[in-house]
Amino acid sequence: MNNDVKAKWEAFTELVRKITAYNEAISLMHWDLRTGAPRKGVELRSGVIGTLSAEQFKLRVSDEMGEYIDYFTRPEVDGQLDDTARRIVKECKKDYDENKRIPAKKIEEFSVLSAHTQTIWEEAKANNDFASFEPNLVKIVDLLKEFIGYWGVKGTTYDTLLDKYEPELTVAKLDEVFGRLRERLVPLVAAIQASPNKPDTTFLDQIFEQEQQEKMGLFILGQMGYDFDAGRLDESVHPFAIGLNSGDVRITTHYLQDDVTSALFSSLHEGGHALYEQNISKDLAGTPLATGTSMGIHESQSRLWENIIGRSRAFWERYYPDLQKHFPQQLQDVSLDDFYRAVNRVENSLIRIESDELTYNLHIIIRYEIEKMIFNEGLEVKDLPKVWNEKYRQYLGITPPNDSLGVLQDVHWSGGDFGYFASYSLGNMYAAQIMNTMKKELPELDQYIREGNLIPIKEWLTEKIYRFGKSRTPAEIIMQVTGEELNPDYLADYLEEKYKEIYKL
Amino acid sequence: MNNDVKAKWEAFTELVRKITAYNEAISLMHWDLRTGAPRKGVELRSGVIGTLSAEQFKLRVSDEMGEYIDYFTRPEVDGQLDDTARRIVKECKKDYDENKRIPAKKIEEFSVLSAHTQTIWEEAKANNDFASFEPNLVKIVDLLKEFIGYWGVKGTTYDTLLDKYEPELTVAKLDEVFGRLRERLVPLVAAIQASPNKPDTTFLDQIFEQEQQEKMGLFILGQMGYDFDAGRLDESVHPFAIGLNSGDVRITTHYLQDDVTSALFSSLHEGGHALYEQNISKDLAGTPLATGTSMGIHESQSRLWENIIGRSRAFWERYYPDLQKHFPQQLQDVSLDDFYRAVNRVENSLIRIESDELTYNLHIIIRYEIEKMIFNEGLEVKDLPKVWNEKYRQYLGITPPNDSLGVLQDVHWSGGDFGYFASYSLGNMYAAQIMNTMKKELPELDQYIREGNLIPIKEWLTEKIYRFGKSRTPAEIIMQVTGEELNPDYLADYLEEKYKEIYKL
């Protein structure tokens, strides 16, 4: 950089740091609201979050920002930037371009509408009353279509929504991978259903004291390499992970006395998210690159730890004796094999968030196909229950008895989060593909897990993925790590191999 | 208000609400840093606090703010404002006037210098090395004198500093009240020292389990009327209370296993601060008036609850059996009278924060007199140890053996907080004066306390003080509640009566 560019860069960096400072403050307020803020302060707090978000938004679409972007994208200036600097500019430009075009009153309208619709959805779900939810959902979809116009259509209309959660992902690509996945998983699920070799899960139906669950959860997080000097574990209604900065990545869990697996696997899941954020290179601090590169890659890390490692036989060979020590009464007579099979049982169920590692993907594919129909094929909101139920019958062989157990089950659409669901299955596919490479590069991986030596896994993932934060796109990450594009066969192979053994197919 | 004024007022209110929103976010970040933020995130977090503080500062001294103040102080507009509105404008104007004049680089310089000097002070205190602290303290004093020039001298130079913590308080008034207080307390302290009837405190020197201390603290807070739906109790190294908004006022405590009185009285103390903030009228939310009116009035509430109520015989008549139930082994053979006398023992000690309810005031008077000498009478920093030791000998009859136990004991000066100390004794004086009125207006007060019926006390204080927040000045509050100006005789009377009985003088 010459001196002019350098001076300008420093000033730009100040603006960017300011914008990320708001993120940290706002994230802390959200964390606090969900972990123990007193209820009488919530209303005023929500106003504070709104005010600071609006202040930050002004900076993101400010003329000052516009001028910096204009300057740093001039060819003679761009040529002087290194790769990281160029990506910072690109991130800011994307955000600026997309949001600058939307009239402030539209953003306000959307924010009011989505908050209101979430309340309506809660009631509709409780009352099994899709009709009361429908008019607002129509408004949300219409407003989103309008926003897509402002954002600029990428490929198909629905591509624009996908890109918000998984940059550069397209319907063309997802049709291909989800099509292939569905093709391989539907018969596998059917075969499992027909198998007479079902795991016995009755022993899970006992009381497991919370104090012991806590101890076990903290132990496992420590084993994964979660850094408690750069994070903390709290309780909340729904578990989550949140990165305030790379030295402060918090997770929460929720203990159920009658389900020992819930908090255990959610700790592995949120721990996976947290490892990612804790190990982003410090060089990226204060930039928009100091976060996970996409929802899908983030989810690949939670699911790699929760499912591929956390529900593996090797893992429980090492840790099941510990679990038994924490719950001798409940588990002393349960064999490792029985435990392993029980935590991997497959059941065709109606509710996504209660589903297993295998059928989960079919729940997602259904949502993806429906969202695509809404935005690309003119499916009307009023027809959602019919389409939903038909697809459940077709892919999972079960039909929801009512909309509360069907199309009304998820919060996402009421908040306008169309395009988000795909990330969950992308995470599973990325995770299996990454794991396939890891096994080749760490030939003793199984042995490490069997010995409880999980740190080399964290280190390999840090080296290959975590440290880059958002300075690589998801497609670049997956290519760089595995040498090929996203390929759903790795997930299908992994699931087939695992479940053929468990269900003796 | 006519329509023009009304429209302008609404826009002004938005700006004011924005400024207070930053306060809430920044306060939450401070609370978090002191209650459990992971250590590796502290450095980046401090940067975030700095960034948001700077953003807020810009709004406080913005041209927009200047224009509003100009507009709302025009006689024809001012005449249309109600009292609360006028006070909001006055608060903003004071802040604007004082800070607008100081060059940004001076504020930066002060903030860097004071942060640095606090570190130096810590080392100086640890090493008993006043000389290493002296040069920085000289710089702090010089810079403060420069600031006083910008702020505008009110009466005497030191008045300007007093006004920052206790609006409109003057040296003339403090000389009078502290002079009178010293005159009455010094002989009382001497008489106590000479008394052969010393309380036995040996039974306090036992182990009191933390879990039981927690239970007792929560119980007492509930009895005071602290609203746990509008607050929470956490642990921190130094106890504090912090109001995020009136529905979210948090307190912290610190448990010492070998000192049951520490957490107990600190809960009463911080609980008193919190009751004030929890009961400010909701109408003031989002304005600069939604806080305590001054450090002194705030401290009057913490000390009224901690000392005048919390160390009274009536209080322990009701609650000592509870305390005994929590600690049967430690306290079953200790009588109420012995306990009451022990928690009220007077000892001429060197350290302010360890001192008792009575001699505490002499520690403060010493600091006040020295600060006044520095700013009004040209006392040089290098002479502080000598003056300090001389005053301790004169008022308390003891001489610090070294500066760590003398002039270096408090953090305040290293951070530039000259003018602050007076608030502590003001709090004691206000509290005694307020209590004198409360006893007249609630003739059965003693009986209420003896029965553990503390809610009428909270309600009386809410009606008379809490609800007004900062919409009354400290002088107005004390006049409105007690019908007279600050009068130190109430504190002296209270202390004389109490300690003559305890020490059988």
Interface residues (C-beta under 8 A of the other chain):
Chain A: R17 K18 A21 Y22 E24 A25 I26 L28 M29 D32 G36 A37 P38 R39 K40 G41 V42 E43 L44 R45 G47 V48 T51 L52 E55 D227 F228 D229 A230 G231 R232 L244 N245 S246 G247 D248 R250 A285 G286
Chain B: R17 K18 A21 Y22 E24 A25 I26 L28 M29 D32 G36 A37 P38 R39 K40 G41 V42 E43 L44 R45 G47 V48 T51 L52 E55 D227 F228 D229 A230 G231 R232 L244 N245 S246 G247 D248 R250 A285 G286
